[in-house]
């Protein structure tokens, strides 16, 4: 969420009016990065039975994470393996109400290897060969170090499970990763679009960076009371997943359990161009959930 993020960039400036002056767009400025987890209705409750607040769809308690982003071109650079795994193990997992199916995309920090995974760059050639032999991975007898490193890195992808998967499975949960470049399969993307839309509509000239933070916190607080909206976001993503399976004629297990897909990050060389893409993507995503906008929201203190 950039300091100067607005709901849209439309202008009422009329180029035929000589008295109007074109105001130069402010730089995007600093940014807040945020994450949380959303969960659907408790599936153990029979249909038609009134659910308690804890049994309704909502944001996982204490999972909201907001921090000031680094000055980098791509927001992915503000997250890293250590900080995300800390949030995942200390904020998400302890607050899940029952064994859960955790769905994430293929961001690199979602799939970081455990701390005891082999460090290829620090291994000697003999150690690499011994590891490959022990795991029945074939390699040319005359392979040099660069070739062995390539083979080793490929082997690790299939032999070493991500730290998030290990941590989740140790507590009875299961992690699946959606295919790359299919954000429409992620209900959290609809939540991000709604949050950014709420904050963007409150943008005014002269707004401070601190006020943007306050507006973001308020938006999170409002959405927490809209369990019906959050459930519909999840159901929308489920329908998209069903269409994806039909259109691509693939086996479902191959889709959800493919841990070998590489996350490819195509960042633009110009940070402002990338920001424009992020902003327009949020606006486009929001158009898919116009039906959610009509929900009322309790105005509680936070």
C-alpha atoms as one frame of an Amber mdcrd trajectory, in Angstrom:
protein
   0.000   0.000   0.000   1.795   3.113  -1.279   1.589   6.420   0.526  -0.172
   8.009  -2.455  -2.277   5.035  -3.546  -5.694   6.142  -4.779  -8.756   4.160
  -5.751  -8.123   5.127  -9.365  -6.155   7.653 -11.351  -9.056   9.186 -13.225
  -9.013  12.970 -13.486 -11.687  15.589 -14.230  -9.081  17.808 -15.902 -10.339
  19.176 -19.202  -7.457  19.813 -21.637  -9.638  22.351 -23.468  -9.937  24.577
 -20.408  -6.981  26.957 -20.431  -7.586  27.877 -16.805  -7.032  24.326 -15.633
  -3.495  23.384 -14.753  -2.121  19.885 -14.947  -0.939  18.880 -11.494   2.018
  16.556 -11.579   1.290  13.196  -9.978   2.979  12.704  -6.620   5.616   9.985
  -6.353   4.238   6.748  -4.958   6.334   7.266  -1.862   6.835   4.871   1.019
   4.756   1.762   1.343   3.189  -0.478   3.951   3.337  -4.201   3.384   0.711
  -6.386   4.975  -0.381  -9.989   5.225  -2.990 -12.048   7.012  -4.782 -15.368
   6.663  -8.476 -15.847   5.970 -10.474 -18.955   6.732 -13.829 -20.274   5.641
 -16.783 -21.433   7.683 -16.187 -24.304  10.089 -16.966 -27.350   7.896 -17.821
 -29.502  10.927 -21.004 -27.488  11.548 -24.042 -28.876   9.744 -25.796 -26.714
   7.187 -28.643 -24.741   8.695 -27.145 -24.699  12.199 -26.403 -21.213  13.500
 -22.677 -20.637  13.739 -20.910 -18.766  16.504 -18.529 -15.944  15.586 -15.568
 -18.320  15.904 -17.244 -20.770  13.513 -17.926 -18.213  10.774 -15.633 -17.236
   7.930 -13.168 -14.556   8.869  -9.593 -13.443   9.280  -7.544 -15.852  11.382
  -7.178 -14.224  14.830  -3.907 -12.366  15.427  -2.699 -13.104  11.893  -2.724
  -9.497  10.636   0.830  -8.333   9.931   1.545  -4.753   8.830   5.008  -3.227
   8.529   6.800  -0.495   6.629   8.251  -1.824   3.406  11.796  -1.417   2.201
  12.708   0.943  -0.611  12.866  -1.731  -3.311  11.301  -2.002  -6.751   9.285
  -5.125  -6.008   7.301  -5.573  -2.793   8.377  -9.233  -2.710  11.796  -7.935
  -1.688  10.392  -6.688   1.613   9.479 -10.222   2.645  12.107 -12.859   3.278
  12.312 -16.477   4.352  13.043 -15.714   7.996  10.336 -13.125   8.646   7.630
 -15.003   6.756   8.403 -18.314   8.462   8.312 -16.518  11.822   4.828 -15.155
  11.015   3.689 -18.527   9.671   4.779 -20.532  12.721   4.045 -17.995  15.473
   0.992 -16.113  14.182  -0.831 -18.374  11.747  -0.438 -21.966  12.920  -1.173
 -21.389  16.645  -4.435 -19.613  15.771  -6.007 -22.192  13.437  -9.057 -23.678
  15.146  -8.685 -27.208  13.735  -6.595 -29.233  11.248  -6.692 -27.080   8.137
  -5.866 -26.977   4.453  -3.495 -24.021   3.995  -3.418 -22.617   0.463  -0.579
 -20.403  -0.751   0.939 -19.350  -4.052   4.481 -20.073  -5.206   6.267 -17.045
  -3.752   9.823 -18.055  -2.886   9.444 -17.119   0.782   6.420 -19.440   1.034
   8.634 -22.374   0.060  11.951 -21.704   1.779  13.900 -24.850   2.735  14.331
 -25.826   6.405  17.393 -24.626   8.274  19.029 -28.065   8.088  18.704 -28.305
   4.278  21.976 -28.790   2.357  23.811 -25.531   1.559  25.059 -26.341  -1.934
  27.476 -23.401  -2.219  29.186 -24.456   1.009  29.449 -28.131   0.129  32.592
 -29.690  -1.291  32.401 -31.633  -4.552  32.832 -34.913  -2.691  29.977 -33.995
  -0.344  27.689 -33.177  -3.260  28.459 -36.489  -4.953  27.913 -38.390  -1.703
  24.529 -36.691  -1.160  23.440 -37.498  -4.718  24.555 -41.115  -4.338  22.718
 -41.493  -1.022  19.513 -40.259  -2.626  19.922 -42.270  -5.856  20.265 -39.193
  -8.056  22.255 -39.900 -11.227  25.042 -37.579 -12.385  27.852 -37.866 -14.977
  31.052 -39.300 -13.583  33.074 -36.447 -15.148  30.663 -33.657 -14.050  32.392
 -30.468 -12.901  31.280 -28.396  -9.916  28.879 -26.047 -11.790  27.157 -29.064
 -13.349  26.942 -30.817  -9.987  25.453 -27.726  -8.374  22.717 -27.591 -11.011
  21.904 -31.277 -10.487  22.022 -30.825  -6.717  19.707 -27.816  -6.706  17.194
 -29.671  -8.868  17.383 -32.680  -6.553  16.764 -30.542  -3.481  13.513 -29.243
  -4.958  12.030 -32.731  -4.910  13.881 -34.161  -1.894  13.589 -31.301   0.592
  10.148 -30.139   1.657   9.587 -26.434   2.407   9.875 -25.338   6.029   6.255
 -24.146   5.976   5.038 -27.595   4.905   7.033 -29.322   7.631   5.835 -26.923
  10.338   2.208 -27.255   9.254   2.204 -31.032   8.926   3.791 -31.411  12.366
   0.607 -29.848  13.765  -1.820 -31.845  11.647  -2.338 -29.336   8.827  -1.704
 -29.664   5.099  -0.209 -27.101   2.710  -0.941 -26.888  -0.999   0.440 -24.470
  -3.573  -1.646 -23.141  -6.449  -0.168 -23.051  -9.980   1.991 -20.029 -10.878
   0.294 -17.053 -12.542  -3.212 -18.001 -11.354  -4.092 -15.393  -8.751  -7.765
 -15.981  -9.573  -7.494 -19.221  -7.582  -6.549 -17.268  -4.469  -9.438 -15.840
  -2.405  -6.932 -13.682  -0.520  -6.462 -11.624  -3.709 -10.101 -10.509  -3.461
  -9.487  -9.496   0.135  -6.421  -7.454  -0.906  -8.464  -5.712  -3.604 -11.175
  -4.793  -1.114  -8.703  -3.509   1.480  -6.789  -1.417  -1.036 -10.038  -0.066
  -2.430 -11.189   1.017   1.031  -7.923   2.795   1.752  -7.671   4.293  -1.734
 -11.101   5.870  -1.492 -10.003   7.718   1.648  -7.006   9.261  -0.066  -6.884
  13.048   0.081  -4.283  15.596  -0.894  -1.865  16.086   1.962  -2.605  12.774
   3.667   0.266  11.643   5.881   1.937   8.262   5.797   0.694   7.650   9.342
  -2.874   8.368   8.272  -2.549   5.785   5.510  -1.589   3.267   8.201  -4.615
   4.232  10.293  -6.887   3.822   7.260  -5.393   0.401   6.546  -5.952  -0.740
  10.134  -9.541   0.566   9.958 -10.123  -1.328   6.703  -8.868  -4.545   8.300
 -11.149  -3.939  11.263 -14.181  -3.446   9.030 -13.582  -6.530   6.920 -13.301
  -8.700  10.044 -17.031  -8.159  10.643 -18.029  -9.219   7.115 -18.005 -12.996
   7.449 -20.545 -13.448   4.637 -18.358 -11.437   2.255 -15.249 -13.430   3.150
 -17.093 -16.709   2.666 -18.272 -15.590  -0.783 -14.687 -14.689  -1.709 -13.646
 -18.239  -0.851 -16.569 -19.750  -2.758 -15.712 -17.574  -5.774 -12.148 -18.919
  -5.766 -13.434 -22.484  -5.445 -15.524 -22.012  -8.591 -12.487 -20.619 -10.412
 -10.484 -23.656  -9.331 -13.177 -26.003 -10.629 -13.135 -24.224 -13.996  -9.341
 -24.377 -14.054  -9.390 -28.137 -13.521 -11.927 -28.637 -16.308 -10.284 -26.249
 -18.781  -6.805 -27.682 -18.285  -7.860 -31.328 -18.015  -5.358 -32.049 -15.261
  -5.376 -34.315 -12.260  -6.330 -32.382  -9.129  -3.511 -33.898  -7.066  -1.007
 -32.743  -9.665  -2.320 -29.201  -9.361  -2.437 -28.815  -5.602   0.592 -30.874
  -4.615   3.125 -29.703  -7.139   5.909 -28.351  -4.937   8.442 -28.228  -7.752
   7.110 -25.171  -9.597   9.534 -22.248  -9.570   8.234 -18.828  -8.578   9.321
 -16.474 -11.346   9.239 -12.836 -10.478   9.025 -10.564 -13.515   9.717  -7.184
 -11.975   9.970  -4.116 -14.168  13.139  -2.062 -14.193  11.200   1.056 -13.307
   9.676   0.994  -9.829   6.930   3.422 -10.731   5.829   1.299 -13.684   5.630
  -1.729 -11.412   3.597   0.240  -8.907   1.141   1.211 -11.627   0.730  -2.456
 -12.543   0.105  -3.368  -8.904  -2.459  -0.605  -8.548  -4.352  -1.443 -11.724
  -4.345  -5.141 -10.822  -6.007  -4.326  -7.528  -8.635  -2.228  -9.262  -9.343
  -4.964 -11.805  -9.632  -7.579  -9.085 -12.045  -5.405  -7.211 -14.444  -5.362
 -10.159 -14.952  -9.104  -9.614 -16.395  -8.497  -6.160 -18.755  -5.600  -6.734
 -21.534  -7.733  -5.270 -19.649  -7.753  -1.978 -19.601  -3.972  -1.668 -23.202
  -3.768  -0.502 -22.546  -5.461   2.820 -23.043  -3.324   5.879 -20.284  -2.937
   8.420 -20.442  -2.317  12.134 -18.635   0.843  13.126 -16.889  -0.316  16.299
 -13.884   1.242  17.912 -10.571  -0.425  17.281
